[in-house]
Amino acid sequence: AIRMTQSPSSLSASTGEKVTITCRASQGISSYLAWYQQKPGKAPELLIYDALILKSGVPSRFSGSGSGTDFTLTIRSLQSEDFATYYCQQYHSYPLTFGGGTKVEVK
Amino acid sequence: QVQVVESGGGVVQPGGSLRLSCATSGFRLDSNGMHWVRQAPGKGLEWVAFIKYDGNIKDYVDSVKGRFTISRDNSKNTLYLQMSSLRAEDTAVYYCAKDGDSSEDYMGVWGKGTTVIVSS
């Protein structure tokens, strides 16, 4: 199975700051990567697919980049509603696997 | 409006069985891949099972193979997860998810989840 490693596992940031989350795959996955946001007590929601395509309705302050083994989720200017846990997921091959998550907390 | 709604969770003893349902609306179930994903208390997300749009391919995470079965009833617009030989480590919130726009292999729309607790 492809192992997905996210870093950091948690971070503290202030509103307006730029935030970067990294996801590394244990082998090349081309651009078959999705990012999800999960708020406490809620279901995950898709943010980005194919490594860089924003789902319709997702604010443009979110962006994704990368291919192969190294990927990044960037939040350009953190807003209060962005404090959540973020997961990456590879869909290059089965079993589908998620990263361990990155919790973005208020500084 | 695309929507998926899970039901069927509950408390079950180790070794017991449970069937989860996922009612879908706003799209054709037989034109989309569907997934079950679970989240143990305080833990991350774990993909559990997938059924291809045509029903010809099903796949499972190793830890549930031989114990869980994914299926669907297109006439009822409902996805199922039959779970048997349940273990304590199967305790989790189980989410049903519809595939994405560009691929069947990621989760474009999620339900709110249903909770399964395996305990004596």
Boltz contact constraints between the chains, C-beta under 6 A:
constraints:
  - contact:
      token1: [A, 34]
      token2: [B, 106]
      max_distance: 6.0
  - contact:
      token1: [A, 43]
      token2: [B, 95]
      max_distance: 6.0
  - contact:
      token1: [A, 43]
      token2: [B, 110]
      max_distance: 6.0
  - contact:
      token1: [A, 43]
      token2: [B, 112]
      max_distance: 6.0
  - contact:
      token1: [A, 43]
      token2: [B, 113]
      max_distance: 6.0
  - contact:
      token1: [A, 44]
      token2: [B, 110]
      max_distance: 6.0
  - contact:
      token1: [A, 46]
      token2: [B, 108]
      max_distance: 6.0
  - contact:
      token1: [A, 49]
      token2: [B, 100]
      max_distance: 6.0
  - contact:
      token1: [A, 49]
      token2: [B, 106]
      max_distance: 6.0
  - contact:
      token1: [A, 50]
      token2: [B, 102]
      max_distance: 6.0
  - contact:
      token1: [A, 87]
      token2: [B, 45]
      max_distance: 6.0
  - contact:
      token1: [A, 91]
      token2: [B, 105]
      max_distance: 6.0
  - contact:
      token1: [A, 91]
      token2: [B, 106]
      max_distance: 6.0
  - contact:
      token1: [A, 94]
      token2: [B, 59]
      max_distance: 6.0
  - contact:
      token1: [A, 95]
      token2: [B, 61]
      max_distance: 6.0
  - contact:
      token1: [A, 96]
      token2: [B, 47]
      max_distance: 6.0
  - contact:
      token1: [A, 98]
      token2: [B, 45]
      max_distance: 6.0
  - contact:
      token1: [A, 100]
      token2: [B, 44]
      max_distance: 6.0
  - contact:
      token1: [A, 101]
      token2: [B, 44]
      max_distance: 6.0
